[in-house]
């Protein structure tokens, strides 16, 4: 089953990046900076403010569903598909992280 999840995650990742419809395409460094600011926020307001620019991009993206599926399949931790993910579970952007999963990584 794990092999199937990995294969599906890779297919989704390729589809998202290969198509030019992803609004965040080409913004890797910028996106990582938003994720780091969000992950290290010390208040709900600061977390929401750090995530807001990225969430604005997600709001107008045509591949949002694919990003959501990828974040869930890959147990992603970071900003994706209009939410803050921790171990593949969507959380409100204002919720402070208490886990130890590094940003941009999978849980477990």
N, CA and C atoms as a LAMMPS dump frame, in Angstrom:
ITEM: TIMESTEP
0
ITEM: NUMBER OF ATOMS
324
ITEM: BOX BOUNDS ff ff ff
-5.0000000000000000e+02 5.0000000000000000e+02
-5.0000000000000000e+02 5.0000000000000000e+02
-5.0000000000000000e+02 5.0000000000000000e+02
ITEM: ATOMS id mol type element x y z
1 1 1 N 0.817 -1.197 0
2 1 2 C 0 0 0
3 1 3 C 0.861 1.261 0
4 2 1 N 1.968 1.242 0.741
5 2 2 C 2.845 2.416 0.786
6 2 3 C 3.419 2.728 -0.588
7 3 1 N 3.738 1.701 -1.352
8 3 2 C 4.279 1.905 -2.693
9 3 3 C 3.25 2.584 -3.583
10 4 1 N 2.002 2.201 -3.446
11 4 2 C 0.927 2.814 -4.227
12 4 3 C 0.787 4.286 -3.863
13 5 1 N 0.858 4.606 -2.571
14 5 2 C 0.757 6.003 -2.127
15 5 3 C 1.908 6.831 -2.69
16 6 1 N 3.101 6.276 -2.668
17 6 2 C 4.268 6.986 -3.203
18 6 3 C 4.097 7.225 -4.701
19 7 1 N 3.653 6.216 -5.408
20 7 2 C 3.451 6.349 -6.857
21 7 3 C 2.389 7.4 -7.163
22 8 1 N 1.292 7.377 -6.43
23 8 2 C 0.238 8.374 -6.646
24 8 3 C 0.732 9.779 -6.319
25 9 1 N 1.487 9.909 -5.24
26 9 2 C 2.027 11.221 -4.857
27 9 3 C 2.96 11.749 -5.94
28 10 1 N 3.788 10.873 -6.489
29 10 2 C 4.708 11.3 -7.559
30 10 3 C 3.951 11.731 -8.808
31 11 1 N 2.901 10.987 -9.151
32 11 2 C 2.096 11.356 -10.316
33 11 3 C 1.449 12.717 -10.116
34 12 1 N 0.902 12.946 -8.932
35 12 2 C 0.27 14.232 -8.65
36 12 3 C 1.291 15.366 -8.68
37 13 1 N 2.435 15.139 -8.063
38 13 2 C 3.484 16.171 -8.042
39 13 3 C 3.906 16.524 -9.462
40 14 1 N 4.069 15.523 -10.315
41 14 2 C 4.449 15.774 -11.698
42 14 3 C 3.355 16.559 -12.42
43 15 1 N 2.116 16.139 -12.235
44 15 2 C 0.998 16.81 -12.91
45 15 3 C 0.898 18.273 -12.479
46 16 1 N 1.109 18.526 -11.211
47 16 2 C 1.015 19.899 -10.696
48 16 3 C 2.122 20.776 -11.277
49 17 1 N 3.339 20.265 -11.303
50 17 2 C 4.467 21.079 -11.765
51 17 3 C 4.59 21.111 -13.282
52 18 1 N 4.138 20.081 -13.955
53 18 2 C 4.259 20.039 -15.417
54 18 3 C 3.281 21.001 -16.085
55 19 1 N 2.131 21.172 -15.472
56 19 2 C 1.143 22.081 -16.029
57 19 3 C 1.483 23.501 -15.609
58 20 1 N 1.237 24.424 -16.47
59 20 2 C 1.538 25.808 -16.148
60 20 3 C 0.372 26.486 -15.449
61 21 1 N -0.607 25.708 -15.01
62 21 2 C -1.773 26.284 -14.348
63 21 3 C -1.561 26.529 -12.865
64 22 1 N -0.535 25.939 -12.262
65 22 2 C -0.275 26.138 -10.836
66 22 3 C 0.231 27.565 -10.62
67 23 1 N -0.498 28.341 -9.86
68 23 2 C -0.158 29.742 -9.638
69 23 3 C 1.17 29.884 -8.897
70 24 1 N 1.516 28.92 -8.067
71 24 2 C 2.749 29.003 -7.279
72 24 3 C 3.975 28.517 -8.052
73 25 1 N 3.794 28.043 -9.254
74 25 2 C 4.907 27.509 -10.037
75 25 3 C 6.026 28.545 -10.162
76 26 1 N 7.245 28.102 -9.891
77 26 2 C 8.397 28.978 -9.984
78 26 3 C 8.63 29.844 -8.752
79 27 1 N 7.869 29.615 -7.705
80 27 2 C 7.996 30.421 -6.487
81 27 3 C 8.493 29.587 -5.306
82 28 1 N 9.32 28.603 -5.569
83 28 2 C 9.781 27.692 -4.522
84 28 3 C 10.423 28.371 -3.337
85 29 1 N 11.389 29.236 -3.591
86 29 2 C 12.077 29.922 -2.492
87 29 3 C 11.102 30.812 -1.719
88 30 1 N 10.303 31.565 -2.443
89 30 2 C 9.307 32.44 -1.827
90 30 3 C 8.344 31.629 -0.964
91 31 1 N 7.886 30.502 -1.502
92 31 2 C 6.931 29.641 -0.786
93 31 3 C 7.564 29.1 0.493
94 32 1 N 8.798 28.658 0.4
95 32 2 C 9.5 28.134 1.573
96 32 3 C 9.627 29.211 2.65
97 33 1 N 9.882 30.433 2.255
98 33 2 C 9.963 31.534 3.219
99 33 3 C 8.631 31.753 3.924
100 34 1 N 7.53 31.649 3.194
101 34 2 C 6.201 31.79 3.801
102 34 3 C 5.961 30.643 4.802
103 35 1 N 6.342 29.424 4.39
104 35 2 C 6.159 28.269 5.278
105 35 3 C 6.979 28.403 6.555
106 36 1 N 8.215 28.853 6.422
107 36 2 C 9.077 29.023 7.599
108 36 3 C 8.51 30.089 8.533
109 37 1 N 8.06 31.196 7.971
110 37 2 C 7.473 32.255 8.791
111 37 3 C 6.219 31.753 9.501
112 38 1 N 5.425 30.978 8.806
113 38 2 C 4.212 30.423 9.404
114 38 3 C 4.562 29.427 10.51
115 39 1 N 5.516 28.565 10.24
116 39 2 C 5.883 27.518 11.205
117 39 3 C 6.488 28.085 12.482
118 40 1 N 7.136 29.227 12.382
119 40 2 C 7.795 29.802 13.555
120 40 3 C 6.99 30.919 14.214
121 41 1 N 5.789 31.161 13.729
122 41 2 C 4.941 32.215 14.299
123 41 3 C 4.653 31.917 15.768
124 42 1 N 4.617 32.971 16.546
125 42 2 C 4.399 32.822 17.99
126 42 3 C 2.986 33.204 18.429
127 43 1 N 2.179 33.629 17.472
128 43 2 C 0.787 33.954 17.796
129 43 3 C -0.099 33.563 16.623
130 44 1 N -1.387 33.432 16.899
131 44 2 C -2.34 33.088 15.847
132 44 3 C -2.344 34.175 14.773
133 45 1 N -2.326 35.409 15.185
134 45 2 C -2.324 36.522 14.238
135 45 3 C -1.081 36.509 13.359
136 46 1 N 0.077 36.232 13.95
137 46 2 C 1.324 36.172 13.186
138 46 3 C 1.306 34.994 12.209
139 47 1 N 0.754 33.867 12.622
140 47 2 C 0.671 32.696 11.742
141 47 3 C -0.231 32.99 10.551
142 48 1 N -1.372 33.606 10.808
143 48 2 C -2.29 33.951 9.721
144 48 3 C -1.665 34.961 8.766
145 49 1 N -0.962 35.947 9.319
146 49 2 C -0.313 36.963 8.482
147 49 3 C 0.795 36.352 7.636
148 50 1 N 1.551 35.419 8.193
149 50 2 C 2.634 34.774 7.45
150 50 3 C 2.09 33.927 6.309
151 51 1 N 0.959 33.288 6.54
152 51 2 C 0.366 32.406 5.532
153 51 3 C -0.452 33.153 4.482
154 52 1 N -0.921 34.341 4.803
155 52 2 C -1.858 35.068 3.935
156 52 3 C -1.405 35.236 2.487
157 53 1 N -0.161 35.631 2.21
158 53 2 C 0.23 35.79 0.793
159 53 3 C 0.151 34.468 0.015
160 54 1 N 0.553 33.381 0.644
161 54 2 C 0.481 32.076 -0.026
162 54 3 C -0.972 31.641 -0.213
163 55 1 N -1.794 31.879 0.792
164 55 2 C -3.194 31.492 0.698
165 55 3 C -3.918 32.302 -0.38
166 56 1 N -3.483 33.537 -0.606
167 56 2 C -4.07 34.351 -1.676
168 56 3 C -3.78 33.733 -3.04
169 57 1 N -2.584 33.166 -3.206
170 57 2 C -2.275 32.471 -4.461
171 57 3 C -3.15 31.234 -4.612
172 58 1 N -3.258 30.469 -3.544
173 58 2 C -4.072 29.246 -3.592
174 58 3 C -5.523 29.561 -3.972
175 59 1 N -6.023 30.669 -3.481
176 59 2 C -7.42 31.03 -3.716
177 59 3 C -7.756 31.195 -5.194
178 60 1 N -6.752 31.503 -5.998
179 60 2 C -7.031 31.691 -7.43
180 60 3 C -6.4 30.61 -8.309
181 61 1 N -5.975 29.517 -7.694
182 61 2 C -5.282 28.457 -8.426
183 61 3 C -6.251 27.439 -9.024
184 62 1 N -5.898 26.957 -10.208
185 62 2 C -6.742 25.987 -10.91
186 62 3 C -6.452 24.536 -10.532
187 63 1 N -5.345 24.292 -9.83
188 63 2 C -4.991 22.907 -9.473
189 63 3 C -5.052 22.681 -7.96
190 64 1 N -5.904 23.433 -7.296
191 64 2 C -6.04 23.348 -5.844
192 64 3 C -6.377 21.933 -5.374
193 65 1 N -7.282 21.278 -6.056
194 65 2 C -7.668 19.915 -5.656
195 65 3 C -6.492 18.949 -5.748
196 66 1 N -5.672 19.094 -6.767
197 66 2 C -4.494 18.229 -6.899
198 66 3 C -3.507 18.483 -5.768
199 67 1 N -3.311 19.742 -5.406
200 67 2 C -2.408 20.072 -4.29
201 67 3 C -2.94 19.501 -2.983
202 68 1 N -4.24 19.594 -2.788
203 68 2 C -4.864 19.046 -1.58
204 68 3 C -4.636 17.538 -1.514
205 69 1 N -4.871 16.866 -2.604
206 69 2 C -4.68 15.409 -2.644
207 69 3 C -3.228 15.037 -2.382
208 70 1 N -2.302 15.79 -2.973
209 70 2 C -0.882 15.514 -2.776
210 70 3 C -0.482 15.72 -1.315
211 71 1 N -0.929 16.816 -0.707
212 71 2 C -0.595 17.088 0.693
213 71 3 C -1.097 15.964 1.605
214 72 1 N -2.285 15.469 1.33
215 72 2 C -2.849 14.393 2.147
216 72 3 C -2.128 13.074 1.908
217 73 1 N -1.905 12.746 0.642
218 73 2 C -1.23 11.488 0.294
219 73 3 C 0.201 11.423 0.817
220 74 1 N 0.894 12.549 0.737
221 74 2 C 2.305 12.596 1.081
222 74 3 C 2.544 12.962 2.55
223 75 1 N 1.46 13.075 3.331
224 75 2 C 1.553 13.45 4.746
225 75 3 C 2.388 14.722 4.903
226 76 1 N 2.097 15.707 4.065
227 76 2 C 2.868 16.95 3.982
228 76 3 C 2.695 17.826 5.209
229 77 1 N 3.748 18.509 5.572
230 77 2 C 3.709 19.525 6.621
231 77 3 C 4.179 20.835 6.006
232 78 1 N 3.292 21.806 5.992
233 78 2 C 3.58 23.109 5.41
234 78 3 C 2.316 23.707 4.832
235 79 1 N 2.457 24.758 4.053
236 79 2 C 1.313 25.417 3.429
237 79 3 C 1.036 24.791 2.073
238 80 1 N -0.22 24.456 1.847
239 80 2 C -0.611 23.843 0.578
240 80 3 C -2.122 23.913 0.428
241 81 1 N -2.571 24.095 -0.783
242 81 2 C -3.993 24.004 -1.113
243 81 3 C -4.879 24.872 -0.223
244 82 1 N -4.395 26.029 0.136
245 82 2 C -5.208 26.948 0.916
246 82 3 C -5.317 26.634 2.393
247 83 1 N -4.415 25.805 2.907
248 83 2 C -4.451 25.438 4.329
249 83 3 C -3.041 25.2 4.84
250 84 1 N -2.939 25.065 6.129
251 84 2 C -1.671 24.708 6.77
252 84 3 C -1.765 23.225 7.121
253 85 1 N -0.917 22.416 6.522
254 85 2 C -0.951 20.973 6.745
255 85 3 C 0.082 20.549 7.775
256 86 1 N -0.298 19.599 8.606
257 86 2 C 0.611 18.968 9.554
258 86 3 C 0.415 17.465 9.383
259 87 1 N 1.443 16.809 8.866
260 87 2 C 1.352 15.368 8.647
261 87 3 C 0.22 14.966 7.724
262 88 1 N -0.087 15.806 6.741
263 88 2 C -1.124 15.499 5.765
264 88 3 C -2.533 15.856 6.198
265 89 1 N -2.683 16.518 7.335
266 89 2 C -3.997 16.914 7.84
267 89 3 C -4.11 18.434 7.769
268 90 1 N -5.144 18.918 7.093
269 90 2 C -5.348 20.357 6.945
270 90 3 C -5.748 20.977 8.274
271 91 1 N -5.134 22.1 8.563
272 91 2 C -5.412 22.865 9.783
273 91 3 C -5.664 24.314 9.384
274 92 1 N -6.396 25.063 10.2
275 92 2 C -6.537 26.498 9.913
276 92 3 C -5.161 27.173 9.947
277 93 1 N -4.953 28.177 9.137
278 93 2 C -3.639 28.814 9.067
279 93 3 C -3.265 29.522 10.363
280 94 1 N -4.234 29.84 11.197
281 94 2 C -3.941 30.495 12.46
282 94 3 C -3.568 29.547 13.58
283 95 1 N -3.741 28.275 13.357
284 95 2 C -3.4 27.305 14.401
285 95 3 C -1.887 27.156 14.484
286 96 1 N -1.343 27.312 15.657
287 96 2 C 0.098 27.216 15.839
288 96 3 C 0.53 25.763 15.807
289 97 1 N 1.683 25.538 15.215
290 97 2 C 2.22 24.176 15.133
291 97 3 C 2.857 23.791 16.451
292 98 1 N 2.575 22.58 16.886
293 98 2 C 3.188 22.069 18.107
294 98 3 C 3.938 20.775 17.837
295 99 1 N 3.926 20.334 16.587
296 99 2 C 4.617 19.1 16.219
297 99 3 C 6.083 19.394 15.936
298 100 1 N 6.832 18.39 15.646
299 100 2 C 8.253 18.559 15.347
300 100 3 C 8.596 18.129 13.928
301 101 1 N 7.609 18.009 13.053
302 101 2 C 7.853 17.646 11.663
303 101 3 C 8.383 18.873 10.94
304 102 1 N 9.579 18.808 10.341
305 102 2 C 10.118 19.978 9.638
306 102 3 C 9.217 20.415 8.496
307 103 1 N 9.168 21.704 8.255
308 103 2 C 8.379 22.243 7.157
309 103 3 C 8.827 21.612 5.853
310 104 1 N 7.858 21.295 5
311 104 2 C 8.176 20.709 3.694
312 104 3 C 8.493 19.237 3.75
313 105 1 N 8.251 18.592 4.869
314 105 2 C 8.566 17.175 5.022
315 105 3 C 7.321 16.371 5.314
316 106 1 N 7.484 15.078 5.172
317 106 2 C 6.411 14.141 5.492
318 106 3 C 6.528 13.733 6.954
319 107 1 N 5.411 13.4 7.536
320 107 2 C 5.421 12.856 8.907
321 107 3 C 5.804 11.398 8.834
322 108 1 N 6.453 10.916 9.89
323 108 2 C 6.809 9.507 10.035
324 108 3 C 7.395 8.921 8.861
